[in-house]
Amino acid sequence: MRVGILYAEDPSFFSPLVREVIRLRPQSVVAVLRAGSRSAGPGPKRWEDRLERIGTLWLIWQTPGFLRELTRRLLAMVTRRLGPRFDTWSVEAAARSAGIPFVACQDPNAPAFIDLLETLELDVLFNQTDRILKTPLLTVPRLGVVNRHGSLLPRFRGRMASFWSHAAEPPEEGVTFHLVDEGLDTGPILLQSRLEVDPRWSYPQVLGTHRDRSPGLFWEAVDRLYTPGFAPAPNPHEGTPIHRFPTWEQALRYRRVLRARRKRDRRRPTD
């Protein structure tokens, strides 16, 4: 088994998830490849739009979660600047500790990066970035590129799937591992799992469940690719919408939905 991991640095989600994937089966990971930092689509250019996006994130995360996220990012930035001696949180540190080669790149679709992938002779490449991967890269791993998506596809294709799943009425929480093709979350499905999530939870609590469950499910999905006779399930995506980063109005609606859910049942704890 020769698995590579392509990820974007993200101290709150991608990085902890990938660290746990490495911890579970370090002997199966032959290379860890970083492609910049996570971003939920192209960033806004006007300062007014940037402020609105920050406000939208505050609404979605709520004040405690927003402050924790800000603290994580500041600590990550500081420890990274201090060097390897102080950097114990990053994926690079986890790869270094496990003796796995680490490579940083800016554009995973660049010819030089694809040439590097070919030398690794990968069976599977696990993609945890927000990049659109193109055909020359997708054809390099022998068994394909695998993506984790935060919903039960084909529902909630696109960005922030776990948010849209939680904001739906009724919510439908789950995770999908699928092969990556030229479309957006349209590849054949390897594994799907519903997640036990209280509909009254805050979004950071929902993300925590995704982060905790996904590493083990990834290795289950990879094992299926190695199983003789296994055939991925179809992903009937035709006609399903593609979701984007939520607007301020959509985030406000989500907060109202959460308040209504919590008001309906005040007796049970929310975490």
C-alpha positions as CSV (number, residue, x, y, z in Angstrom):
1,M,0.0,0.0,0.0
2,R,1.5,3.3,-1.1
3,V,-0.6,6.3,-0.1
4,G,0.2,10.0,-0.5
5,I,-1.5,12.9,1.3
6,L,-2.1,16.2,-0.4
7,Y,-3.4,18.8,2.0
8,A,-3.9,22.5,2.8
9,E,-2.7,23.8,6.1
10,D,-5.6,24.5,8.4
11,P,-5.1,24.4,12.2
12,S,-8.8,23.9,13.0
13,F,-9.7,21.0,10.6
14,F,-7.5,19.8,7.7
15,S,-4.3,19.6,9.8
16,P,-5.7,17.7,12.8
17,L,-7.5,15.3,10.5
18,V,-4.4,14.6,8.4
19,R,-2.2,14.2,11.5
20,E,-4.6,11.5,12.8
21,V,-4.6,9.8,9.3
22,I,-0.8,9.6,9.6
23,R,-0.9,8.3,13.2
24,L,-3.3,5.5,12.4
25,R,-1.2,4.0,9.6
26,P,2.2,5.7,9.2
27,Q,3.7,2.7,7.5
28,S,1.2,3.1,4.6
29,V,2.0,6.8,3.9
30,V,4.9,7.3,1.6
31,A,4.8,11.1,1.2
32,V,3.0,14.2,2.6
33,L,2.5,17.1,0.3
34,R,1.3,20.6,1.3
35,A,-0.5,22.8,-1.1
36,G,-0.7,26.2,0.6
37,S,-3.4,27.1,3.1
38,R,-7.1,26.4,3.2
39,S,-9.4,29.0,1.7
40,A,-13.2,28.6,1.1
41,G,-13.0,29.7,-2.5
42,P,-11.5,32.9,-3.9
43,G,-11.2,35.5,-1.2
44,P,-13.1,38.8,-1.4
45,K,-11.1,41.7,-2.8
46,R,-12.9,44.7,-1.4
47,W,-12.5,45.5,2.3
48,E,-16.2,45.7,2.8
49,D,-16.6,42.2,1.5
50,R,-13.8,41.0,3.7
51,L,-15.5,42.4,6.8
52,E,-18.7,40.8,5.8
53,R,-17.0,37.4,5.4
54,I,-15.5,37.7,8.9
55,G,-18.9,38.6,10.3
56,T,-20.4,35.6,8.5
57,L,-17.8,33.3,10.1
58,W,-18.6,34.8,13.5
59,L,-22.3,34.1,13.0
60,I,-21.6,30.5,11.9
61,W,-19.0,29.7,14.6
62,Q,-20.7,31.8,17.3
63,T,-18.5,33.8,19.7
64,P,-16.8,31.1,21.7
65,G,-16.0,29.0,18.6
66,F,-14.8,32.1,16.6
67,L,-12.4,33.1,19.4
68,R,-11.1,29.5,19.7
69,E,-10.5,29.5,15.9
70,L,-8.7,32.9,16.0
71,T,-6.5,31.6,18.9
72,R,-5.6,28.4,17.0
73,R,-4.5,30.4,14.0
74,L,-2.4,32.8,16.0
75,L,-0.7,30.0,17.9
76,A,-0.1,28.1,14.7
77,M,1.4,31.2,13.0
78,V,3.7,31.9,16.0
79,T,5.0,28.3,16.4
80,R,5.6,28.0,12.7
81,R,7.7,31.1,12.7
82,L,9.7,29.9,15.8
83,G,10.8,26.8,13.9
84,P,10.7,23.0,14.2
85,R,11.7,23.0,17.8
86,F,8.4,24.6,18.8
87,D,6.3,23.3,15.9
88,T,4.4,20.3,17.4
89,W,1.0,20.9,15.9
90,S,1.5,20.9,12.1
91,V,1.2,18.1,9.6
92,E,4.9,18.7,8.7
93,A,5.9,18.0,12.3
94,A,3.8,14.8,12.3
95,A,5.4,13.6,9.0
96,R,8.9,14.4,10.3
97,S,8.2,12.5,13.5
98,A,7.0,9.4,11.5
99,G,9.9,9.6,9.1
100,I,7.7,10.4,6.1
101,P,9.1,12.6,3.3
102,F,7.4,16.1,3.2
103,V,7.1,18.4,0.2
104,A,5.6,21.9,0.0
105,C,4.2,23.2,-3.3
106,Q,2.2,26.2,-4.5
107,D,0.3,24.6,-7.4
108,P,-0.4,20.9,-7.3
109,N,-1.5,21.0,-11.0
110,A,2.0,22.3,-12.1
111,P,4.0,20.0,-14.4
112,A,6.9,19.9,-12.0
113,F,4.7,18.7,-9.1
114,I,3.1,16.1,-11.3
115,D,6.5,14.8,-12.3
116,L,7.3,14.5,-8.6
117,L,4.1,12.5,-8.0
118,E,5.1,10.1,-10.7
119,T,8.3,9.3,-9.0
120,L,6.5,8.3,-5.8
121,E,4.6,5.5,-7.6
122,L,1.5,6.1,-5.5
123,D,-1.5,3.7,-5.4
124,V,-3.8,6.4,-3.8
125,L,-3.6,10.1,-3.2
126,F,-5.7,11.5,-0.4
127,N,-6.8,15.0,-1.3
128,Q,-7.6,17.4,1.6
129,T,-7.4,20.8,-0.2
130,D,-9.9,23.2,-1.7
131,R,-8.1,23.1,-5.0
132,I,-9.6,21.9,-8.3
133,L,-7.4,19.0,-9.4
134,K,-6.9,18.6,-13.1
135,T,-6.7,15.5,-15.3
136,P,-2.9,15.2,-15.5
137,L,-2.7,14.9,-11.7
138,L,-5.8,12.7,-11.3
139,T,-4.3,10.0,-13.6
140,V,-1.1,9.6,-11.7
141,P,-2.1,7.4,-8.7
142,R,-2.7,3.8,-9.7
143,L,-6.1,3.5,-7.9
144,G,-7.1,7.1,-8.0
145,V,-7.4,10.3,-6.0
146,V,-9.7,10.1,-2.9
147,N,-11.5,13.0,-1.5
148,R,-13.4,13.4,1.8
149,H,-16.6,15.4,1.5
150,G,-18.6,16.7,4.5
151,S,-22.0,15.5,3.4
152,L,-23.9,12.5,2.0
153,L,-23.3,13.1,-1.7
154,P,-24.9,13.9,-4.0
155,R,-26.5,16.4,-1.5
156,F,-24.6,19.6,-0.7
157,R,-21.9,19.5,-3.3
158,G,-19.4,22.3,-3.2
159,R,-18.0,24.4,-0.3
160,M,-18.7,24.0,3.4
161,A,-20.8,20.9,2.9
162,S,-20.9,20.1,6.7
163,F,-22.4,23.6,7.3
164,W,-25.1,23.2,4.7
165,S,-25.9,19.7,6.0
166,H,-26.3,21.1,9.6
167,A,-28.3,24.1,8.5
168,A,-30.8,22.1,6.5
169,E,-34.2,21.3,8.0
170,P,-34.1,18.5,8.9
171,P,-30.3,18.3,9.1
172,E,-28.7,15.4,7.4
173,E,-25.2,14.8,8.8
174,G,-22.7,12.5,7.1
175,V,-19.4,12.1,5.3
176,T,-18.5,10.7,1.9
177,F,-15.2,9.4,0.5
178,H,-15.2,9.3,-3.2
179,L,-12.9,9.2,-6.2
180,V,-12.1,12.6,-7.7
181,D,-12.9,13.2,-11.4
182,E,-13.0,16.3,-13.5
183,G,-16.3,17.5,-11.9
184,L,-17.0,19.1,-8.6
185,D,-17.8,16.3,-6.0
186,T,-19.1,14.1,-8.8
187,G,-16.8,11.1,-8.6
188,P,-17.8,7.5,-7.8
189,I,-18.5,6.8,-4.1
190,L,-16.3,4.5,-2.1
191,L,-17.9,4.9,1.4
192,Q,-20.6,6.9,3.1
193,S,-21.3,7.2,6.8
194,R,-24.1,9.0,8.7
195,L,-22.8,10.9,11.7
196,E,-24.6,11.1,15.1
197,V,-24.9,14.9,15.5
198,D,-27.4,16.7,17.8
199,P,-29.3,19.2,15.6
200,R,-28.9,21.8,18.4
201,W,-25.1,21.6,18.3
202,S,-23.0,24.6,17.3
203,Y,-21.1,24.3,14.1
204,P,-17.7,23.8,15.8
205,Q,-19.2,20.8,17.6
206,V,-20.3,19.4,14.2
207,L,-16.9,19.9,12.8
208,G,-15.4,18.1,15.7
209,T,-17.4,15.0,14.9
210,H,-16.3,15.1,11.3
211,R,-12.7,15.6,12.3
212,D,-12.8,12.7,14.8
213,R,-14.6,10.2,12.6
214,S,-13.1,10.9,9.2
215,P,-9.5,9.5,9.7
216,G,-10.7,5.9,10.4
217,L,-13.3,6.1,7.7
218,F,-10.6,7.2,5.2
219,W,-8.6,4.0,5.8
220,E,-11.8,1.9,5.5
221,A,-12.4,3.5,2.1
222,V,-8.8,2.9,1.0
223,D,-9.1,-0.8,2.1
224,R,-12.1,-1.1,-0.2
225,L,-10.0,0.0,-3.2
226,Y,-7.7,-2.9,-2.5
227,T,-10.5,-5.4,-2.2
228,P,-10.8,-7.7,-5.3
229,G,-14.1,-7.2,-7.1
230,F,-15.0,-3.9,-5.3
231,A,-16.9,-1.5,-7.4
232,P,-17.5,2.1,-6.3
233,A,-21.2,3.2,-6.1
234,P,-22.5,5.7,-8.6
235,N,-22.8,9.4,-7.6
236,P,-26.1,10.6,-9.2
237,H,-25.2,14.3,-9.1
238,E,-27.0,15.4,-12.3
239,G,-29.2,18.4,-11.4
240,T,-28.0,18.8,-7.9
241,P,-26.9,22.4,-6.9
242,I,-23.4,23.4,-6.0
243,H,-23.1,25.3,-2.7
244,R,-20.9,28.3,-2.1
245,F,-19.6,30.1,1.0
246,P,-22.7,31.3,2.9
247,T,-23.8,34.9,2.7
248,W,-24.5,37.1,5.8
249,E,-28.2,36.5,5.3
250,Q,-27.8,32.7,5.1
251,A,-25.7,32.8,8.3
252,L,-28.3,34.8,10.1
253,R,-31.0,32.3,9.0
254,Y,-28.8,29.5,10.4
255,R,-28.6,31.2,13.8
256,R,-32.4,31.5,13.8
257,V,-32.7,27.8,13.0
258,L,-30.4,26.8,15.8
259,R,-32.3,29.0,18.3
260,A,-35.6,27.4,17.2
261,R,-34.1,23.9,17.6
262,R,-32.8,24.6,21.1
263,K,-36.1,26.2,22.1
264,R,-38.1,23.1,21.1
265,D,-36.1,20.9,23.5
266,R,-34.4,22.7,26.4
267,R,-34.2,19.6,28.6
268,R,-31.5,17.7,26.8
269,P,-27.8,18.9,27.0
270,T,-26.4,20.1,23.7
271,D,-22.9,18.6,24.2
